[in-house]
Amino acid sequence: MSSLRIAVIGAGLAGVSAASALHEAGHQVFVFDKSRGCGGRLSTKRTPVGGFDLGAQYFTARDSRFRHALQHWLDSGWAAEWTPKLYRYTDAGLHESPDAQQRFVGVPGMSALPRQLLAEVTFTSQTRITRLHQADDAQWTLEDDSATIHGPFDRVVVAAPAPQAIALLDLAPTLQHTVAQINMAPTWTLAIAFDQPLPTSVEACFVRAGPLEWISRNSSKPGRQDSDTWVAHATTAWSAHNLEASSESVAARLSDALAEVLGITLPEPAFAHAHRWLLARPVEERSWGALAAPELGLYVCGDWCMDGRVENAWLSGQQTARTLI
Ligand SMILES: Cc1cc2nc3c(=O)[nH]c(=O)nc-3n(C[C@H](O)[C@H](O)[C@H](O)COP(=O)(O)OP(=O)(O)OC[C@H]3O[C@@H](n4cnc5c(N)ncnc54)[C@H](O)[C@@H]3O)c2cc1C
């Protein structure tokens, strides 16, 4: 196949995975994202007190193809294994709960991984694509929210979360109908830091009582040289119930919940912020891998084509690249 000009909309891991595979196959790839940086839900918020992984906390590597790619990332220093002191919190209290699961993180933050993978591809940030157009000669152009036209392109990959992908699929109604079946649930995230380390040995905790479902001591991950930074995720139910609450009130309530789980009184934080993910995780699990209308040269990928995990976002992007090639 001769070299194609391919647009990828969305620079989360699915889009980045597709883009890097298509670039390696000799195509000219152009990635667009509405955000300031790349990574999507693999995000690291930079603050004066350190970085916080606000979205994905760590990733597993169960699939052999993903393990193969991961080995390269480990060798390159883009990722490392994280072996936190793991706890579980239930109505019965807090107890140590080690397990055999291998966990990996991006270094020095989760967003480092997509950034490295995108290094050789043309990336346009802060550009929200609002419409796709296809001319009679089958060439695609992309329109952004300031009415600027990008292109032409031979193929388009849409790698946005399903509810955001729908608006871009008007020219492929069957595909659009399939994507519209996907529901995604919200998550409120607390990022909080302290000047002095909290007096606890907890580095990660699965929470099964109260508003939280997960706590991690962000600064215990490899390659972080921060003050004592923590990230806590609220449950889907609590997040949905408090969707319209102010960030300040959510930060205060989740800080109280964090103190309760850890069994300590929290000192005045050096930093505290609550971030709302409207589209955090797909509700249902699918086995689509990726979707396509190949007759149009239109391809769709994302974690929601499988289930909401980092590994599946990468696999979905790889499947799109294979189908397209
Ligand atoms: C709170 C939270 C905790 C999580 N924890 C874990 C975990 O511990 N382990 C794990 O494996 N997974 C976890 N996940 C899931 C994991 O983050 C995702 O599965 C994965 O990152 C999804 O990648 P993606 O590329 O499919 O989508 P995204 O990362 O959402 O990327 C989509 C990109 O498309 C862009 N975009 C959307 N619309 C447009 C448009 N119109 N124009 C331009 N750009 C657009 C967005 O800005 C975004 O960058 C978590 C997710 C959240 C939110």
The ligand as an ORCA input file, in Angstrom:
! r2SCAN-3c Opt
* xyz 0 1
  C     -10.740      8.085     37.024
  C     -10.241      6.998     36.113
  C      -9.523      5.930     36.646
  C      -9.036      4.930     35.799
  N      -8.268      3.933     36.326
  C      -7.712      3.013     35.502
  C      -6.768      2.071     35.989
  O      -6.355      2.130     37.161
  N      -6.288      1.128     35.138
  C      -6.672      1.088     33.818
  O      -6.207      0.219     33.078
  N      -7.549      2.005     33.320
  C      -8.054      2.962     34.124
  N      -8.894      3.914     33.617
  C      -9.317      3.810     32.214
  C      -8.241      4.297     31.247
  O      -7.803      5.574     31.623
  C      -8.853      4.326     29.859
  O      -9.325      3.032     29.544
  C      -7.923      4.757     28.740
  O      -7.015      5.755     29.145
  C      -8.801      5.231     27.572
  O      -8.016      5.636     26.469
  P      -8.753      6.100     25.126
  O      -7.689      6.505     24.175
  O      -9.722      5.052     24.693
  O      -9.648      7.366     25.523
  P      -9.215      8.795     26.112
  O      -8.016      8.657     26.973
  O     -10.446      9.370     26.701
  O      -8.782      9.626     24.831
  C      -9.708     10.242     23.972
  C      -9.147     11.595     23.529
  O     -10.016     12.139     22.535
  C     -10.024     13.545     22.688
  N     -11.222     14.044     22.007
  C     -12.516     13.732     22.256
  N     -13.333     14.354     21.372
  C     -12.536     15.083     20.558
  C     -12.782     15.949     19.458
  N     -14.037     16.172     19.034
  N     -11.726     16.544     18.843
  C     -10.454     16.332     19.283
  N     -10.163     15.512     20.339
  C     -11.180     14.890     20.959
  C     -10.016     13.735     24.202
  O      -9.542     15.026     24.571
  C      -9.069     12.615     24.649
  O      -7.720     13.084     24.762
  C      -9.333      4.957     34.411
  C     -10.042      6.053     33.884
  C     -10.468      7.077     34.727
  C     -11.145      8.276     34.138
*
